[in-house]
Amino acid sequence: MTLAVVTGGGSGIGREIAKALRREGYEVAVTVLPGTLAPGDDGLGVFPCDAGDEAQIEALFDKLAETYGRAPSVIVNNAGIQTWSPLLKLSTEDWDRVITTNLRGTFLNTRIGAGRMVAEGRSGAIINIGSGCNKLAFPNLIDYGASKGGIEQFTKSAAAELGPKGIRVNCVAPGAIETDRTRLETDAYAEEWAALTPLRRIGTPEDVAEAVLFLASERAAFITGQTLAVDGGVFSQAPWPSYG
Ligand code: NDP
């Protein structure tokens, strides 16, 4: 059975990705922030690990080797946070927190996880969860947008370096996806984004999970370094004045 690890797999999109991988026949471990309640098992292994903490990630991969007898062949870098602030009021602490979890976390889990794959002579697939929000300047999300833009470029460079070692690296960039978290952003999150989206609906965690399943699988055997938008077309469409 192929072993997959999904960071930040306790809720939202990460949870759905983990469940979908499990249904597809993968053995799946998810990471959750230390101190948070481990959610109901869904047949998943649950491992506390802060996605931005190097020592904890080294310990995670040791623990995975001990538990499953091997390194994961699929790594999904999903853990992500955002803060909301205009640039001139954005604190250094918030900037560091967002960059640490999102971008540093993707780097560390890739370097350490791919290192373990290479040491075991194993090929694999790494899927980074980016965002459509680095395609445009989103208000109050400059730290988040920078982290996701960084993830997209990191994906290309990592793909170029890890390709010769049999490891593919791709990015999935969701548009507006309805999760417990995004539902709290505005009163009518789903309706507002559906109206802006060419496919006229909001995305679901299942939409994102399908793209991850594809990129993890042999069906994507010749695809690496790419970002696949899962956004109903919303970030392909420029804002345009109305001419009546
Ligand atoms: P959630 O907040 O539901 O999921 C994020 C998960 O990551 C949570 O379980 C959270 O745990 C966990 N997490 C946060 N920080 C850490 C950390 N340091 N170490 C380990 N786990 C951590 O959000 P979504 O499901 O919406 O987002 C998932 C990913 O998708 C993120 O990378 C996000 O940026 C991206 N995305 C989401 C979009 C959307 O519309 N929903 C759009 C574009 C991209 P806890 O809850 O305990 O904090």
Residues whose N, C-alpha, C, O or C-beta is under 5 A from the ligand:
A	BS01	NDP	G8 G9 G10 S11 G12 I13 G14 T31 V32 L33 T36 C49 D50 A51 G52 N78 A79 G80 I81 T101 I129 G130 S131 G132 P174 G175 A176 I177 T179 R181 T182
